[in-house]
Every structure is written in C-alpha cells, then in structure tokens.
Amino acid sequence: MLTIPVLDANDSLSEVELDGRTFFLHLSWNSEAELWSLAIENAYNELIVAGLALVPDTLLLGRWRHLPVPAGDLIAVTPDRRDTIGRAALPSGDVALVYIEVDELADGTI
C-alpha cells in the first residue's frame, strides 16, 4: 500500500508511480457539493478518467477497468468510518488517500 500525500489546496496535481507506471492524480475540492473529486492522467498528461467522487472507504477504480487506469485501486481510508470527506480531511491526514497495489488486491491482503 502507498499513501498518497495531498496538498492543502482546492486543486492539486501529483505525479505518482503506481505499480511501475507513472500517473498524474488531479484532486479538486468542489465547495458547492462539498466533496473531493479525482481525475487520472497518464504519464503524457492525457486524461484517462475524470469526475470520480472520493467516497469514504470505497474502492474507486473497479468500474473503470476498461480504461488504462492503474492496475491496483485507490481508496480514501477513514479510520473513524465517517460518511463524508471534508475539505481539510485529506490534507490534514484525517482521511488518507491510499493506493492498493495489484498484488495486494490479487492475494486478498486487503
């Protein structure tokens, strides 16, 4: 598992290596809907998927396997089992954005 740091900004773009491939994760805070959304780009900054709402403790990539998304999965882990992820929760680390590597998914570790 890899915890992905989140900047304290309404919009951020982070370069990460996930299962040996480079991706860019674009996190955006939507103040009207009061939620975080995620877009994923490949190493060439080509958009793969956008508008994924970060839902607490829910694997995010399963329904997008027909696209070249990372092989593992992303999840917003909430230790207190909260229902929503507030603006400050990701940057402060109260909620962690975690990447689960494909091997961990396959062997049932997670």
C-alpha positions in Angstrom: 0.0 0.0 0.0 1.1 3.5 -0.7 -0.3 6.6 1.0 -0.5 9.5 -1.4 0.1 12.9 0.2 -2.5 15.6 -0.6 -1.5 19.2 -0.7 -3.6 21.8 1.2 -5.1 23.3 -1.9 -8.5 23.2 -3.6 -6.8 21.9 -6.7 -3.6 19.8 -6.9 -1.8 17.7 -9.4 0.5 15.0 -8.1 2.8 12.8 -10.1 2.9 9.2 -8.6 4.3 5.9 -9.6 1.6 3.1 -9.2 2.6 -0.5 -10.0 5.5 0.7 -12.0 3.7 3.2 -14.2 3.6 7.0 -13.9 0.3 8.7 -13.4 -0.9 12.2 -12.5 -3.7 12.5 -9.9 -5.7 15.7 -10.0 -7.6 16.3 -6.9 -10.3 19.0 -6.8 -12.4 20.3 -3.9 -16.0 21.2 -5.0 -17.2 23.7 -2.5 -20.8 23.6 -3.7 -21.1 19.8 -3.5 -18.7 19.7 -0.5 -16.7 16.7 -1.9 -13.4 15.8 -3.4 -13.2 14.6 -7.0 -10.4 12.9 -8.7 -9.1 12.8 -12.3 -6.3 10.5 -13.5 -3.9 11.2 -16.3 -1.2 9.0 -17.9 2.5 10.0 -18.0 1.8 12.1 -21.1 -0.8 14.1 -19.3 -3.6 12.5 -21.4 -6.8 12.3 -19.4 -7.9 8.7 -18.6 -10.9 9.4 -16.3 -12.3 12.4 -14.5 -15.0 13.3 -12.1 -14.6 10.4 -9.7 -16.1 11.4 -6.3 -14.0 10.3 -3.3 -16.4 8.2 -1.3 -15.2 7.1 2.1 -13.8 3.6 2.3 -14.9 2.7 -1.2 -12.6 1.3 -3.9 -12.7 3.8 -6.8 -11.4 2.1 -10.0 -13.3 -1.1 -10.4 -15.9 0.2 -12.9 -13.2 1.9 -15.0 -11.1 -1.2 -15.8 -12.0 -0.9 -19.5 -9.7 2.3 -19.4 -6.0 2.3 -18.8 -6.3 3.2 -15.1 -3.7 1.9 -12.6 -3.7 -1.8 -12.1 -4.4 -1.6 -8.4 -7.1 0.5 -6.7 -7.5 3.8 -4.9 -9.4 4.3 -1.7 -10.0 7.1 0.8 -9.5 5.5 4.2 -11.4 6.9 7.1 -10.3 5.5 10.4 -13.4 6.8 12.1 -15.8 5.4 9.4 -17.1 8.9 8.6 -19.7 9.3 5.9 -18.2 12.3 4.2 -14.7 13.7 3.5 -14.5 17.4 4.4 -12.1 19.9 2.7 -9.5 19.7 5.4 -9.6 15.9 6.0 -7.4 14.8 3.1 -4.6 17.4 3.5 -4.5 17.0 7.3 -4.3 13.2 7.0 -7.5 12.6 8.9 -8.5 10.7 5.8 -5.8 9.0 3.8 -5.8 8.6 0.0 -4.2 5.1 -0.4 -3.2 3.1 -3.4 -3.5 -0.7 -3.1 -1.1 -2.4 -5.4 -2.4 -5.0 -7.8 -0.6 -7.9 -6.0 -2.3 -6.9 -2.7 -5.7 -7.0 -4.4 -5.0 -10.3 -6.1 -3.8 -12.1 -2.9 -6.6 -10.8 -0.8 -4.3 -8.9 1.6 -6.8 -6.1 1.5 
